[in-house]
Amino acid sequence: MAKEDKVRIYNRLFFKLYLNYAVMLLVTALLICLIFMQLYKNTTMKNEQEKLMEQASNISDMMTTNFINTRNYSGALEFINTLQEIMDMDIWTISNSKAIFPMDDRLETNSFEEFTFGHREYVNLVESAFGNEKGFSIADDEIYQTQTITVAVPIFGANREVVGALLLKAPVKGLKDIINDSLSLIIISCVVALAISFIIIIVFATELSIPITRMRMTALLLAGGDYNSKTGIKRTDEIGDLAKTIDVLSEKLLENEIQRKNLDQMRLDFFANISHELRTPITVLRAYTETLVDGVVKDDEKVNQYYERMLAECKSMERLVGDLMILSKMQNPDFVIEKEPVNLYQVFDDIIRSAGAIAEKKNIKVDIVRNQPVIMMLGDYDRLRQMFMVILDNAIKFSDENKTIHINISNEDKIRVSIKDEGIGMDKNDLDNIFEKFYKSNLRQNASGTGLGLAIAKQIAIKHEGHVDVSSELGVGSTFTFTFPSYEMKDEDYL
């Protein structure tokens, strides 16, 4: 058990939760950082490009208005140099040799051949400007040590002819610094978030680990046979549902343990009762047999009496064994009674005929109330007859002479059969035990019984999905009431 309690740190729930949470947080932060930097870079580049394109267009218009249209070429290059210093960017003007009236050489900073020799990467921009189209390019510049944007716009002469091209090249200032600052801010945020998440995970893992530990300890106690153990967890989430399930399991195990102990005790009682019930007839048989074998009794009449007594004891044991086999079969959960529609009136007519001889000896009347033409139920005819015969036989046995036994059969929401006698009745102790195996009161009427009849009757009722209740009062009589599921009659039941 000690080895089981030593769980390595990387196998603990807290570590796994924190690791997963931290990885998720870092991946999310990294994605946000990359997306932010890309969006910022694209936005910055777009703004710088639009700004530079507007500046280039303004300078081109100024060249056209102040120098080309007025043919005042002096001071043009000084103007361009001044703009370069003020705006901190590179400016080139190139004449379009293919124009009808190309831009004057005094307005050029570079000829096309010179420019393309030193700046081949901008040839396409220049040619686009010559074609009256604006263009731009973005590249890393070794001189500026950052990314630069270069734009090209056409320079117009008379009649809106493209007489040259104007190129502006400017670095994108502060882009690296802002990206680095943003990256630092995100890293700091991640560290702070990880620290806060550490505290959150401690609380969260504690809320998980404590009930899990309780459930583990409860499960170990249950495995050790302590079925009274409970988790004591009252929650409304999935952990609470699991704890409730363990508590239910504890209750079921406790119930099963109690049932097991009861069954063990019942087995012990059963064997004790069997031994007790068989000891008397076996002792009698042995005594009579030894007497006959030793020749102690020689009178023929006396010998015949011994044989009759031995036969009676054998029949008693046979009846006992038969009742035990029936009861064992009824108590077997796998045993299923074959049911068919049975007319209860027919069952009781059969029973009354069989018990009539015994009832006539005591002048006992059997009164049966029939409030319907036919009452049908699903069941086994022979078993139902056996069950009701046990009750009727006891009613006759425990009734004095000149009494009446009342039988009432009804079918409303359920089928109810009551058998009421006017016999000696039973006290409370007898009522609590009459359905127990081998239970017999001390009355003389029970001297020849096996104590299994009522137990068999109850099991037959259970196999028919029925229930039996008994009420009794000393000196007044007893009433046995059977309840069964109602049966809807079909046309063939009337045939």
C-alpha positions in Angstrom: 0.0 0.0 0.0 2.9 2.3 0.8 4.3 1.8 -2.7 0.9 2.7 -4.2 0.8 6.0 -2.3 4.2 7.1 -3.7 3.1 8.7 -7.0 5.7 10.4 -9.1 5.3 14.1 -9.6 4.8 13.8 -13.4 2.0 11.2 -12.8 0.1 13.5 -10.4 -3.2 15.1 -11.5 -2.0 18.6 -10.6 1.1 18.3 -12.8 -0.8 16.9 -15.8 -3.5 19.6 -15.5 -0.9 22.4 -15.2 1.2 21.0 -18.0 -1.8 20.8 -20.4 -3.0 24.2 -19.3 0.4 25.8 -19.7 1.0 24.3 -23.1 -2.5 25.5 -24.2 -1.7 29.0 -22.9 1.7 29.2 -24.6 0.4 27.9 -27.9 -2.5 30.4 -27.8 -0.1 33.3 -26.8 2.3 32.3 -29.6 -0.5 32.2 -32.2 -1.8 35.6 -31.0 1.7 37.0 -31.1 2.3 35.8 -34.7 -1.1 37.0 -35.9 -0.6 40.4 -34.2 2.9 40.9 -35.6 1.7 39.9 -39.1 -1.4 42.2 -38.9 0.7 45.1 -37.6 3.4 44.6 -40.2 0.8 44.4 -43.0 -1.1 47.5 -41.7 2.1 49.5 -41.2 3.4 48.6 -44.7 0.1 49.5 -46.2 -0.1 52.9 -44.5 3.6 53.7 -45.3 3.0 52.7 -48.9 -0.1 54.9 -49.3 1.7 57.7 -47.6 4.7 57.4 -49.8 2.6 57.1 -52.9 0.8 60.3 -52.1 4.1 62.1 -51.5 5.5 60.8 -54.8 2.3 62.0 -56.6 2.6 65.4 -55.0 6.3 65.8 -55.9 5.5 64.6 -59.5 2.8 67.3 -59.8 5.2 69.9 -58.4 7.8 68.9 -61.0 5.2 69.2 -63.8 3.8 72.5 -62.6 6.9 74.4 -61.4 9.6 73.1 -63.8 8.3 71.3 -66.9 5.3 73.5 -67.8 7.3 76.7 -67.1 10.5 75.4 -68.7 12.4 76.7 -65.7 14.9 74.0 -65.2 17.3 75.8 -62.9 17.0 74.8 -59.3 15.2 71.5 -60.0 17.9 69.3 -58.7 18.4 71.5 -55.7 14.7 71.2 -55.0 15.0 67.4 -55.1 18.1 67.3 -52.9 16.3 69.6 -50.4 13.3 67.2 -50.3 15.6 64.2 -49.8 17.2 65.9 -46.7 13.9 67.1 -45.3 12.0 63.9 -45.9 14.9 61.5 -45.2 14.4 59.4 -48.3 15.9 58.7 -51.7 14.4 60.5 -54.7 15.2 59.7 -58.3 13.9 61.3 -61.5 14.5 59.6 -64.8 13.6 60.8 -68.3 11.4 58.8 -70.6 13.5 58.6 -73.8 10.5 57.1 -75.7 8.3 60.1 -75.2 7.7 62.6 -78.0 9.0 65.4 -75.7 11.2 63.6 -73.1 11.9 65.3 -69.8 14.9 67.7 -70.0 18.2 66.2 -68.8 18.5 69.1 -66.3 15.6 67.6 -64.4 17.1 64.1 -64.2 19.0 62.8 -61.2 20.0 59.7 -63.2 19.8 58.6 -66.8 17.9 55.4 -67.4 21.1 53.5 -68.2 22.9 54.7 -65.1 19.9 54.0 -62.9 19.4 50.4 -64.2 23.0 49.7 -63.8 23.0 50.5 -60.1 19.4 49.6 -59.3 18.3 46.6 -61.4 15.6 45.7 -58.9 13.7 48.9 -59.8 13.7 48.5 -63.6 10.2 47.1 -63.6 9.0 50.1 -61.4 10.5 52.6 -63.8 9.0 50.9 -66.9 5.6 50.8 -65.1 5.8 54.5 -64.5 6.7 55.1 -68.2 3.6 53.1 -69.0 1.5 55.6 -66.8 1.1 53.1 -64.0 2.0 53.5 -60.3 4.0 50.8 -58.7 5.8 49.8 -55.4 8.1 47.2 -54.0 9.2 46.2 -50.5 12.6 44.9 -49.7 15.2 44.5 -47.0 17.8 47.2 -47.3 21.4 46.7 -46.1 22.1 50.4 -45.9 19.0 51.3 -43.8 19.2 47.9 -41.9 15.4 47.6 -42.2 12.7 47.1 -44.7 12.2 49.9 -47.3 9.3 50.8 -49.6 10.0 52.1 -53.1 7.2 53.7 -55.1 7.3 54.9 -58.7 4.9 57.4 -60.3 4.8 59.0 -63.8 5.9 62.6 -64.4 3.6 64.3 -66.9 4.5 66.9 -69.5 2.4 68.7 -72.1 -0.9 67.0 -73.1 -0.5 64.6 -70.2 2.4 62.8 -71.9 4.5 60.7 -69.6 7.9 62.4 -69.9 9.6 60.7 -67.0 9.4 58.7 -63.8 9.8 59.6 -60.2 10.9 57.1 -57.6 10.8 57.5 -53.8 12.5 55.1 -51.5 12.0 55.3 -47.7 12.7 53.1 -44.7 9.8 51.8 -42.6 10.8 53.4 -39.3 10.1 51.8 -35.9 8.7 48.6 -37.3 11.3 46.4 -35.6 11.2 48.3 -32.4 7.4 48.1 -32.1 7.4 44.3 -33.0 10.1 43.7 -30.4 8.3 45.7 -27.8 5.1 43.8 -28.6 6.9 40.5 -28.4 8.4 41.4 -25.0 5.0 42.5 -23.7 3.5 39.2 -24.9 6.3 37.2 -23.2 5.7 39.1 -19.9 2.0 38.6 -20.2 2.6 34.8 -20.7 4.8 34.6 -17.6 2.2 36.5 -15.5 -0.6 34.3 -17.0 1.4 31.1 -16.2 1.9 32.3 -12.6 -1.8 33.1 -12.2 -2.8 29.9 -13.9 -0.6 28.0 -11.4 -2.7 29.4 -8.6 -5.9 28.6 -10.5 -4.8 25.0 -11.2 -3.9 24.5 -7.5 -7.5 25.4 -6.6 -9.0 23.4 -9.4 -6.8 20.4 -8.9 -7.5 20.5 -5.1 -11.3 20.4 -5.9 -10.7 17.4 -8.0 -8.0 15.5 -6.1 -9.7 15.7 -2.6 -13.0 14.0 -3.7 -11.0 11.5 -5.9 -8.9 10.6 -2.9 -12.0 10.2 -0.7 -13.6 8.0 -3.4 -10.3 6.0 -3.6 -10.2 5.4 0.1 -13.9 4.5 0.2 -13.3 2.0 -2.6 -10.3 0.5 -0.7 -12.5 0.2 2.4 -15.3 -1.5 0.4 -12.7 -3.9 -1.1 -11.6 -4.7 2.5 -15.2 -5.6 3.4 -16.2 -2.3 5.2 -19.6 -1.9 3.5 -20.7 0.9 5.8 -18.1 3.3 4.2 -19.5 6.4 2.4 -17.7 9.1 0.4 -19.5 11.9 2.2 -19.3 14.0 -1.1 -22.2 16.2 -1.9 -21.8 17.8 -5.3 -24.0 18.3 -8.3 -21.4 17.7 -11.1 -20.0 14.5 -12.6 -17.7 13.9 -9.6 -20.8 14.1 -7.4 -22.6 11.6 -9.7 -19.6 9.3 -9.4 -19.5 9.6 -5.6 -23.3 8.9 -5.4 -22.7 5.8 -7.6 -20.0 4.6 -5.1 -22.3 5.2 -2.2 -25.1 3.3 -4.0 -22.5 0.5 -4.6 -21.7 0.6 -0.9 -25.4 0.2 0.0 -25.8 -2.6 -2.5 -22.7 -4.4 -1.2 -24.1 -4.0 2.4 -27.4 -5.4 1.3 -25.7 -8.3 -0.4 -23.6 -9.0 2.6 -26.7 -9.0 4.8 -28.4 -11.3 2.4 -25.4 -13.6 2.2 -25.3 -13.8 6.0 -29.0 -14.5 6.1 -28.6 -17.2 3.4 -25.8 -18.7 5.4 -27.9 -18.7 8.5 -30.9 -20.1 6.5 -28.7 -22.9 5.3 -27.6 -23.7 8.8 -31.2 -23.5 10.0 -32.3 -25.6 7.0 -29.8 -28.4 7.8 -30.6 -28.2 11.5 -34.4 -28.4 10.7 -33.9 -31.3 8.2 -31.8 -33.1 10.8 -34.4 -32.5 13.4 -37.4 -33.5 11.2 -35.7 -36.7 10.0 -34.3 -37.7 13.4 -37.6 -38.6 14.9 -39.0 -40.9 12.1 -35.6 -42.5 11.6 -35.3 -43.2 15.3 -38.8 -44.7 15.3 -38.1 -46.8 12.3 -34.8 -48.0 13.9 -36.6 -48.8 17.2 -39.4 -50.8 15.5 -36.9 -52.5 13.2 -34.6 -53.6 16.0 -37.6 -54.8 18.0 -38.8 -56.9 15.1 -35.3 -58.2 14.2 -34.6 -59.2 17.9 -37.9 -61.1 18.0 -39.1 -59.2 21.1 -42.6 -58.9 19.6 -44.1 -62.1 18.4 -47.8 -61.4 18.4 -49.0 -61.1 14.8 -51.4 -58.3 15.6 -48.6 -56.3 17.3 -46.2 -57.0 14.5 -48.7 -55.7 12.0 -49.1 -52.5 14.1 -45.3 -52.1 14.0 -45.3 -52.4 10.2 -48.2 -49.9 9.9 -46.3 -47.5 12.1 -43.1 -48.0 10.1 -45.1 -47.4 6.8 -46.6 -44.2 8.3 -43.2 -42.9 9.2 -41.9 -43.7 5.7 -44.8 -41.8 4.1 -44.1 -38.9 6.4 -40.5 -38.8 5.3 -41.5 -39.2 1.7 -44.0 -36.2 2.1 -41.2 -34.2 3.8 -38.7 -34.9 1.0 -41.4 -34.1 -1.6 -42.2 -30.8 0.0 -38.5 -29.9 0.2 -38.1 -30.6 -3.5 -41.1 -28.4 -4.4 -39.9 -25.6 -2.2 -36.4 -25.8 -3.6 -37.8 -25.6 -7.1 -40.0 -22.7 -6.2 -37.1 -20.7 -4.7 -34.9 -21.3 -7.7 -34.8 -17.9 -9.5 -34.2 -19.7 -12.9 -37.4 -21.8 -12.5 -40.2 -20.4 -14.6 -43.8 -21.6 -14.2 -45.6 -22.4 -17.5 -48.7 -20.2 -17.5 -51.9 -20.5 -19.3 -55.4 -19.1 -18.8 -57.0 -20.7 -15.7 -60.5 -20.4 -14.4 -60.2 -19.7 -10.7 -63.8 -21.0 -10.1 -62.8 -24.3 -11.6 -59.7 -24.5 -9.3 -61.8 -23.9 -6.2 -64.5 -26.4 -7.3 -61.7 -29.0 -7.5 -60.3 -28.0 -4.1 -63.6 -28.0 -2.4 -64.4 -31.5 -3.7 -61.0 -32.8 -2.5 -61.4 -31.2 0.9 -65.1 -32.1 1.2 -64.5 -35.3 3.1 -62.4 -33.7 5.8 -64.9 -30.8 6.1 -67.9 -33.1 6.4 -66.3 -35.0 9.3 -66.3 -31.7 11.3 -69.5 -30.4 9.7 -67.7 -27.4 8.3 -69.4 -25.5 5.6 -67.4 -23.9 2.7 -69.1 -20.7 1.4 -67.7 -19.2 -1.9 -68.8 -15.9 -3.3 -68.9 -15.6 -7.1 -69.6 -12.0 -8.2 -68.7 -12.7 -11.9 -69.5 -15.5 -14.2 -65.9 -16.4 -14.9 -62.6 -15.1 -13.4 -59.5 -16.0 -15.4 -55.9 -15.6 -14.6 -52.6 -16.7 -16.1 -51.0 -19.5 -14.1 -50.2 -23.1 -13.6 -53.4 -25.0 -12.7 -51.7 -27.6 -10.5 -49.6 -25.1 -8.6 -52.6 -22.8 -8.0 -54.6 -25.8 -6.7 -51.7 -26.8 -4.5 -51.3 -23.3 -3.1 -55.0 -22.7 -2.3 -55.3 -26.3 -1.0 -52.7 -25.6 1.7 -54.7 -22.6 2.9 -58.1 -24.4 2.8 -56.6 -27.5 4.5 -55.2 -25.4 7.3 -58.5 -23.5 7.6 -60.4 -26.8 8.1 -57.7 -28.2 10.4 -57.7 -25.2 12.8 -61.5 -24.7 12.8 -63.8 -26.2 15.3 -66.9 -28.2 14.3 -70.0 -26.5 12.8 -68.0 -23.5 11.6 -68.0 -21.8 8.1 -65.1 -21.0 5.8 -65.7 -18.0 3.6 -64.0 -17.8 0.1 -64.3 -14.5 -1.9 -63.0 -14.1 -5.4 -63.1 -10.7 -7.2 -61.5 -9.1 -10.2 -61.5 -5.3 -10.4 -58.1 -3.6 -10.8 -56.5 -6.8 -9.6 -57.5 -10.4 -8.9 -58.1 -10.9 -5.2 -58.8 -14.2 -3.4 -59.5 -14.2 0.3 -60.0 -17.4 2.4 -61.4 -16.6 5.9 -62.0 -19.2 8.6 -63.7 -19.1 12.0 -60.9 -21.0 13.7 -58.7 -20.6 16.7 -56.6 -17.8 15.1 -53.0 -16.9 15.6 -51.0 -14.5 17.9 -48.6 -11.9 16.6 -45.5 -14.2 17.0 -47.1 -16.8 14.8 -48.1 -14.3 12.1 -44.5 -13.1 11.8 -43.1 -16.6 11.2 -45.8 -18.7 9.6 -44.2 -18.4 6.1 -40.8 -19.6 7.4 -39.6 -23.1 6.5 -40.2 -25.7 9.2 -42.1 -23.3 11.4 -44.8 -25.0 13.4 -46.7 -23.7 16.4 -47.1 -25.9 19.5 -50.8 -26.7 18.7 -51.7 -30.3 18.5 -53.0 -29.8 14.9 -49.5 -29.2 13.8 -48.1 -32.4 15.1 -48.2 -34.3 11.8 -47.2 -31.4 9.6 -43.9 -30.7 8.0 -43.9 -26.9 8.5 -43.4 -26.4 4.7 -46.9 -25.9 3.4 -47.3 -22.1 3.9 -43.7 -21.5 2.7 -44.5 -23.4 -0.5 -47.8 -21.5 -0.9 -46.0 -18.2 -0.6 -43.4 -19.2 -3.2 -46.1 -20.3 -5.6 -47.8 -16.9 -5.2 -44.5 -15.1 -5.9 -44.0 -17.2 -9.1 -47.4 -16.0 -10.3 -46.4 -12.4 -9.6 -48.7 -12.4 -6.7 -48.7 -11.3 -3.1 -50.2 -12.9 0.0 -51.3 -11.1 3.2 -52.6 -12.7 6.4 -54.6 -11.2 9.3 -55.7 -13.1 12.4 -57.1 -12.7 15.9 -57.0 -15.3 18.6 -60.4 -17.0 19.1 -61.9 -15.2 16.0 -60.1 -16.7 13.0 -57.6 -16.0 10.2 -57.9 -14.5 6.7 -55.4 -15.2 3.9 -55.7 -12.7 1.0 -54.0 -13.4 -2.3 -53.5 -10.6 -4.9 -52.6 -11.3 -8.6 -52.3 -9.1 -11.7 -55.6 -8.7 -13.6 -56.0 -10.8 -16.8 -58.0 -9.5 -19.8 -60.1 -12.4 -21.1 -60.1 -13.3 -24.7 -62.8 -15.0 -26.8 -61.2 -18.4 -26.6 -61.3 -18.2 -22.8 -65.1 -18.6 -22.9 -65.0 -21.7 -25.0 
